[in-house]
Each structure stands twice: as C-alpha cells, then as structure tokens.
C-alpha cells in the first residue's frame, strides 16, 4: 500500500532539518507537487533534507525534490541531502532539475509589426541579391581559372549532370508542354470561334508558346526537379563535412561541385526549351485538328505566317539565363544548410520557391526588354 509523501520539520540552531517520509513517486500526483512546494516554505537558515525515511522514489519524485533544492539555492538558502540510499543518490543525480527557458509569448500582430516584417523581408531579399551577385563573381573567377587550364575541366561530372538535368527531364517536360499546348489550343479555338476567328488560335499558340510558356514552364519544372536536387546534394555534403574535406585536400568546392552543375543547367535549359516548344506546338496541332477542324497542313502554314525567327529565338535567349539563376540559387542554398535535417528541408523549400520567383521576375524583365526594342 502506498504512503503519501510528506516531511517532518525539526528546527536546529542554524536552520532546519526536513525529513522526507513516504512514497515520492509519480503515482502520488498532485500531493507530490504540494509537498515539494511546501519544502520551500518550511526551510530556514541552513537546511538539511533527510531522505533516510523515504520508502519509494522515482524520477518524478527526484526531479521535484531537486527542483525544491534549486529554489532554495536561488533564494540564498544553503541546503544539503543526507541519508539517501545509493539507488536514490543515483536517481537524484540522473534526474536533476534544469531550468528551461520558455519562449516568450508572441504579441498580437499590429500594424507596426506587419510593417516591420515587410521591411525585414525587403532587407533579406536585398541581401540575397547581393550574396547572389558575389557568388556569381566567385564562380566567374573559377570559370576563368579553369578555362586557362583545360585539363582541370571535369568532363565526366559535366556529362553526368547534363544527363541528369536534360535527358532524364525530357519525358516530363515534353508531356507537360504537350498538355499545355493542347489546353491553350482548345481554349483559343473555343473563345475565338464566337467571333469567327478560330484560325487565329494558331497565332496564339505559336507566339505564346515560343515566347513565354515554353521557357517558363520548363524553367519552373527544372527549378522544382533539378534545383531541389542540387540543394539537397550539396546540403547533405555540407552536413557530413564533405565540403570541408575537399578544402582540406586543397580542392575548391566551386570548381568540383558548383561549376559542373551550373554549366550543365545552362546547356540543358535551351535544349529542354526547344523540346518544350515542339511538344506544345504538336499538342496544339492535335487539338486544332480534332477540335477545331484545322488540318495539319493549314496549321503549319498559318504558323509560318504568324511567327518569325525572332519569336522562336526569344525563348532560347531566355533559357540560359534561367538556368544560371536556378543553379546559383540552388547551390547557394545548399551551402547555407546547417547540421540538421530541419535546416536541409527549409533550404530545399527556399531554393525551389526563390528559383520559381526569380524565373518569373526575369521572364517579366525580358518581356519588357524585348517589347522596348520591338524584338
């Protein structure tokens, strides 16, 4: 049968002796907390806590007793334990009380805090831009150094990453753009047929796909597929200190890890963009043939009249820049990974989000630029 925890107070010349009695276990629940708090009130001067009459004690009892001792020490009252059995001493040593720093409660959001968050986001974005430009400068220096010594080129790594980024991405890129081209054709024919201008859907498909959708969808897919993989690879190497090992072996991580990946992305994006353009146009041709009763010959003739070489070149001009931006963001986020899986997950997410955002921003800048020069 369990015995409730309690203590007997005996005054001494220089303080008090508190003799603990009963079972100081979790089973006693609330009673255990009450008696532990009462120890702080009963103590005076030099306090001795006698544990010779404790019948049972578990980690909960040891923790609250040690918490009371910590409270006495914080109040300037010296205390000591006596009479504890070897098992109880070991339990007190292992279950010692430690102060836990509680996270301060967040205040309710106000207009000032909202503006502060917006300002911090703007400053953080500007810092990311500056760090990205600095990282690009370092990469250019490495590229020039390697270009002066062709034997330092890592051809095998470059071909490997080119296969991973371009060839292995080709099926999904072709499928996505085929479906998008088909959807654009169906909607274009459906909307323009009300004005008797369904043939102009071919112009819509050609211009929209070649100038915007092909390179934009390809870049977004590569940012999610290859950009996240680059961040995860470099972040994992950073966590396992493999990058530090490269530096110890007098190898530059930018030359070994970054340069082959970034160059592979720069080469892959134009190739995938061309594939995306052809797939989207083929998807539009199929839908125009089946849904709009526009024969393939008429579709191709109309397409040649609607677009020019500049229309086709716009998407290909954008593609290498998109690849460079995706590579820089993915690599920089990988190097920023700390020593935890949570940090790796956050940086992979940040890499994808930032890459997609920057791809859309750059596409808008190119659209304004080409409109300005009427290209």
N, C-alpha and C positions, 0 to 999 in steps of 0.2 A: 504494500500500500504506500502511495507516495505521500510525502510530507511537505507541506507548504514551506516555501523559503521565507526565512526571517532572520533577524540578527538581534543579539543582546548587547546593549551598550553598557560599558563599565568605564567610569571616569578614572583617570590616573592623574599623577602630579603634573605632568607636562602635556596632557592631552586626553585621549580616549582610546579604548580598545573595543573594537566592534567584532563580535564573534558570530560568524555566519552559521546558521543552523538549517537543516532540511535539505530539500532537493532543489538545486538551482539548475533547472532544465527547461527546455522549451515547452514541455508539457504544462508547466505552470502558467504560461501565457502572461496575462495582464499582471498577475501577482508578482512575477519576476521583475517587470519594469518598475512597479511601485516600490518594491523593496530596494532596488538599485538606486532609484532617485532619493529614497529616504536616507541612504548612506551619506549623501552629501550634506543633509541637514544635521544628522547626528554627529558628524565629525567635528572635532575641535582640537586646535593645537596640533601636536604630533599624534597622528592617528595610526593605530596598528589594526590591520584587518586579519583576524584569526580564522583560518579555514580548517581547523582541526576537526570541527563537528559537522562539516558538510558531508552529507550522505552520498548524493549523486550530483554530477555536474557534466553538462555537455558544452558544445561550442557556444550555444546561445547564452548560457549562464556565465561562461568565462568571458564572453565579449562584454556583457553588461557590467560585470564586476570591474573589468579593466577600464571600461568607459567611466565608471564612477571614480576610479583612481586618476584617470586623466582629468576629470572635472576637478578633483581635489588639488591636483598639481597646478591647474590653470588658476585656481582661486588662491594659490600660495600656501596651501596646507600640505605639509610633507606626509607621506604615507608609505607603509611597507606591508608586505604579505608575510604571514607566518603560519606554520602548522599545515601547509599544503602537502598532500601526498605526492610522490613522484609523478603519478599519472596526471594529477591536477596541475602540477607545475608545467608539465609538457603541454597540456591543453591551454593553459594561460599564455604560454609562450607562442603557440601557433595561432591562437585566435585573438591576438592582441588588437586593441581598438586603434583605429586610424581615423583621423579627421578627413572627411570627404568634402571637397569643395563643390558646392552646389552651383549650378549655372543660374545666374541671375535671371529673374523673370522678365521676359521681354515686355516693354511698354506697348500700349496700344498705338497702332500706326497713326501718325499725324501728317499734316501737310509738309511740315519741316522734315520729318524722317523720310517721306516719299521723295522730296527734292534732294535730300542727302543721298539716298540710294541711287537716284538718277545721276547725280554728279559723280558718285563713285564708279558707276558703270561707264560713264563717259571717260573718266580718267583711266580706268582699267583698259578700255578699248584703245585709247591713245597709246598706252604703254605697250599693248600687244602689237600695235602697228610699228612702233619704234623698235621693239625687240625683233620683229619680223624683218625689218629693213637691215638691222645689224646682222641678223643671222644670214640674210641673203648676201651681204658683203663678205662675210667669212666664207660662205660657200663659193662665191666667185673667185676669191683668192685661192681656195683649194683647187678649183677647176683650172685656173691658170697654171698653178704649180704642177698639176698632173699633166696638163696639155703639153708642158715643156719637156716632160719625160714620159713618152708614150708607154714605156714598159711598166709604168705604175698603174695603168688603166686596169680595172678589174672587169675584164670582158665576160668572164663566166658569171659573175654576180649580176652584171647588167643584163645578159641574155636571160638569166633565170627570172629576174624581176620583170623583164619585158614579157615573158611568157605568162607569169602570174597576173600581171595587170592587164595585158591586151588579149592574149589568146583565150585565157580562161574566162575573161569577162565578155567575150564576143557573143556567146549564145543569149545571155540575159539582156545585153544591150540591144541585140537585133530583135528579140521578142518584144521588149518594152516599146521600142520605137515603131515596130510594125503595128502594134495595137494603137499607139497614139496617132500614127498616121491614118489608120482606119477610122478612128473616132473623129479626128478633125475633118476627114473627107465626108463622113456621114452627116455631121452637124452642118458643115458648109453647104452640102447639097440640099439638106432639109431646109435650111434658113433661106438660101438664095433662090430656091425653086419658087418661092412665093412671089418673087419679082421677075420670074422668067429668066434668071441669070445663073442657073445651076452650073453652067460651063465655067463660070469664074471660080468655082470651088477648086479647080486645078491650079489657078494662080495663087489662091490662098494656101494650098498645101505646099506648093513649091517654095514660095517666099518665106512662109512661116517656119517651115521645117529647116530649110537650108540656112537661114539667117539666125534663127533663135532656138527653136525647140530641139534640134538635133544635138547641138553642142551643149545646151543647157541640161537636158535630161541625161546625157552621157556624163557630164561633169558631176551631177548630183549622185548618179549611181556609183561612179568611181570614188567620190568622197565617202559614201557610205560603205562601200565594199573594200577598196584598197587603202583609203586613208585611215580607216579604223584599224585595219590590219597592221599598217606601218606603225601607228601609235602603240598598239598592243605589243608588237615585237620589240621595239626599242624600249618601251616602258618596262617590259619584263626583263630585258637585259640590264636596264638601269637598276631594277630592284635586286637582281642577283649579282650586282657589281661587276658584270662582264665588261661594261664600258670602261670602268676603272682599270680592269685587267688589260684592255687594249692600250690604254695610256701607259701603263707600266711597261708594256712590251714595245714602247716607242712607236705605236701606230696611232694615226689620227682618226678618231671616230667619224669625223666628217668625210674623210676620204674613204674609209672602209664601209661605213653603214649608210651615210646620207647620200653621197654623190651618185652611187648606182641606182638608188631608189628614185631620186628626183629626176635624173635623166631618163629613166625608164618611163616615168609618168609623162614627161614632156614629149617623148616619142609616141607613147601609147594613145594619148588623147586625140591627136589628129587622125590616127588610123581608126580608132573607135568612132570618132565623129563621122568620118566618111561612111563607115558601115551603118551608123545610125541614120544618116541621111538617106542612103539607098533603101534601108529597111522601111523607113517611114513613107517614102515615096511609093514603094511597092505596096505597102498596106493601103495607101490612098488609092492607088491604081485599082487594086482588087475591089475595094468598096465602090469606087466610081463605076466600075464595070458592072457589078452585080446590082447595086442600089440605085445608081444614077443613070444607068444605060448609056455610059460613055465608054466607047470601045478603047482598048489599049492603044491603038494607033492614034485615035483622036486625042487621048490623054497625053501621050508623049509629044505630039505635035503642038498641042496647046501649051504644054510645059516648056518646050523650047522657046516659044514666043514670049512666055511670061517671065523667064529668068535669064540672067546673063552670067558671064564668068564671075563678075563681082559678087553676085548673090551667092554663088557656090563658095567663093573664096572667103567671104566674111566669117562663116563658121569655122573654117580651117585656120584662119588667122587668130581667132579667139582661143582655140583649143590648147596650144602650147602654154599660153599664159595661165589658163585654168589649171593645167597640170602642174605648173610651177607653184602656184598658190596653194593647191591641195597638198603638194609634197612638203612645202615649207611649214604649213600649219601642222600637218601630221607629225613631222619629225620634231618640231619644237615642243609640241605637247608630250611626245614620248620622252624627251629629255627632262621634262618637268615632273615626271612621275616620281613620287616618294616611295618609301619602303612599305607600302601596304596595298592590299588588293582593292580597298576602297578608293585609294588615290588613283590606281590604274583605271578603275571603272569611270571615275569622274573625268579623267583626262581623255579617255576614248570618246566619251559622250561629248566633251567640249570640242574635241577635234572634228567630229562629224558636224556638229552644229555650226562651229565657226567656218568650216570649209564650205558648207552649203550657203551660209550667209554671204561669205565673200564671193562665191561664184556668182550669186545673183547680183551683188553690187557691181562686180566687174562687168557682167553682161550689160547692166544698165549704162555703165560708163562707156562701153564700146558702142552701144546703140546711139548714145548722144554724139559720140565722136564721129561715127560713120554718117549720121544724119547731117552733121555740121559740114563735113567735106563732100556730102552728096555721093557717097560711095555705095 
